[in-house]
């Protein structure tokens, strides 16, 4: 986004909006950044945040540099209990439909949807209207971009950037390939937090060498899809332990300080279950969480077709910036992921043996009723060697 660092970046935001920091009890990170609007029509607005995703959703996403509107949008989403990613990207979906003639003023309740700073008042008005479902257009957007696109019809689907009905965040997988797999295999849709790897995204080369040895350079190459399927399977397991222990992702996601052996000790201290200090038992626990989440979706109809990306995120080349021309080779990463998870390549269903090894006997029995567990799955063989974290 042009001039982003000078207009919506950290330093200009700090100078213009910073009020104070807050934190969870006894936390030194203090990630709760409190902002205020000091001038203009929204003067006096105070809200915790915004953080990166919200900044993207309500500035560059609308081609706007208006940070007063950004802080106001963040405030409205907070008080109405709306996710800023879904709210911002659903409204921008409508803007793109309007731009391409799929919506008219008659459809939008006489609203003109204009990109840039001059269109931000309409964005803010729509946030309140969506929260209160004031009219037919706001009721439509309250359904989210995927369902709104289905109801609008035609080529509207092209502009609803989602995976399995959840709007994609500000993490574009074309310059950060492993993010494409994170979106595709996530049981909630395009949720970036469940298995995001910041080692390659932010280039933690020393930690990559410690963990991945000879393939560290490939791991840290954001544009190289090789080994990213294995990498995301590992971060998915690590984050599963982090989330299940109700711990903050800072220090695990980025910076990458805490690793599996740390979680074995943490879980032992928190619960008294000392067996998880054994990495083999910890591995079984982490895999069990990941398999159980996917099995829940498979029971409800999830198949390999769900492990996919919107064409805007994979097929369409990156139009500008350092990653201009980049696309995402999802299949290379997905084959590695299926190989490590022991999923059947044709269906995406799990291996009966793997589920038994993770003490998921009841899950096997449940999926067998629907013929959705495979006794002899056809697991991809990539030929790339990966040493699991519990075997290092």
Residue, then its C-alpha position, 0 to 999 in steps of 0.5 A: x500500500x503506497x506510503x503505508x509506513x509514513x501514514x498508517x505505520x507504527x510510528x505515525x500511529x503512535x504519534x497521532x493516537x497513542x494513549x497508554x498500554x495495558x496488559x494481562x496480569x503481570x505480563x511484561x509484553x503489554x500488547x493491549x495498546x490503547x488508542x484515541x482520536x484527538x481531533x475531527x468528528x470522532x474526537x474522544x473515541x478511545x479503544x484498545x487496539x487497533x492491532x495489525x489485522x484491524x489496521x489492514x482491514x480498515x485502511x489499506x483494504x479500503x485504500x484509505x490512510x484515514x487513521x481516525x476512521x480506523x480507530x473509530x472502526x476498531x471501537x465500533x467493532x469492539x463495542x458491538x462484538x464484531x470480528x474486525x477481519x470479517x467486518x472489514x473484509x465483508x464491507x470491502x467485498x461489497x465495495x468491490x461488487x459495487x465497483x464491478x456493477x454487481x451492486x447498485x445504489x438500489x441494492x445498497x440502500x442508496x449508499x455510494x460505496x467509494x474507495x479511499x478516505x472519502x468512503x470511510x464514513x460509509x464504512x463506519x455507518x455500515x458497521x453500526x447498521x450491520x450490528x443493528x441490522x437496520x435495513x436489507x443491505x446491512x442484513x445481507x452483509x451481516x451474513x458474511x461475505x461468502x453467504x452474501x456472494x451466494x445471494x448476490x449471485x453472478x461473479x460476486x464469488x470472485x470478490x468474497x475472499x474466504x476459505x470455507x466461509x471465513x474471511x481471509x485475514x491480512x496475511x496474503x499467502x502469495x508472499x508467504x507461501x506457508x500461510x496458504x496451507x495454514x488457511x487451507x487446512x484450518x478447520x475454522x476456515x481462513x484463520x491465520x492463528x491456528x498454525x501460522x509459522x512466523x519463523x519463515x514469515x519474519x526470518x528467524x534464521x538462528x532458531x530455524x537452524x536450531x530446529x531444522x538444521x540443514x533445511x533451515x534456509x529452505x524453511x526461511x525462504x517464504x517463496x519456496x513451498x518445499x517443507x512448508x507442509x511439514x512445517x505447518x503440521x508442526x506449528x499446528x501441533x505446537x499451537x494446539x498445545x498453546x491454545x489448550x493450555x490457555x497460554x498467550x501465543x506471544x513467545x511461541x508464535x513470535x518471537x519463537x522462544x517456547x518449543x515443545x519441550x517447554x510445553x511438556x514442562x508447563x503442562x506437567x506443572x499446571x495439571x500434575x500430568x507428568x507423563x507429558x514431559x515425555x516428548x512421545x506422550x506430548x506428541x500423541x497429545x498434540x496430534x490427538x487434538x489436531x486429528x480430533x478437530x478435523x474428524x469433527x468436521x469430517x463427520x459433518x461432511x468435510x472432505x479434501x475439497x475443503x483443503x483449498x484456497x480462493x483463486x485470488x489467494x492462489x491462482x491470481x499473481x501478486x499484482x504489486x510489491x516485492x512478491x509481484x508475480x508470485x502465486x501459491x503451489x498449494x498441492x506441494x505443501x498439501x502433499x507434505x501435510x497429508x504425508x505427515x498426518x497420514x491422510x488419504x490423498x483422494x478423500x482427505x480422510x484419516x488413517x484408522x491406524x493413526x487415530x488408534x495410535x492417538x487413543x481416538x478409538x471412539x472417533x474411529x468407531x464414529x467415522x466408521x459408521x459413515x465410511x469416513x476413516x481409511x484402513x489403508x489410506x493412499x498417503x502421498x510420498x514426497x521423497x523429502x525427509x522430515x524429522x518430527x520434533x519428537x524424534x530430534 
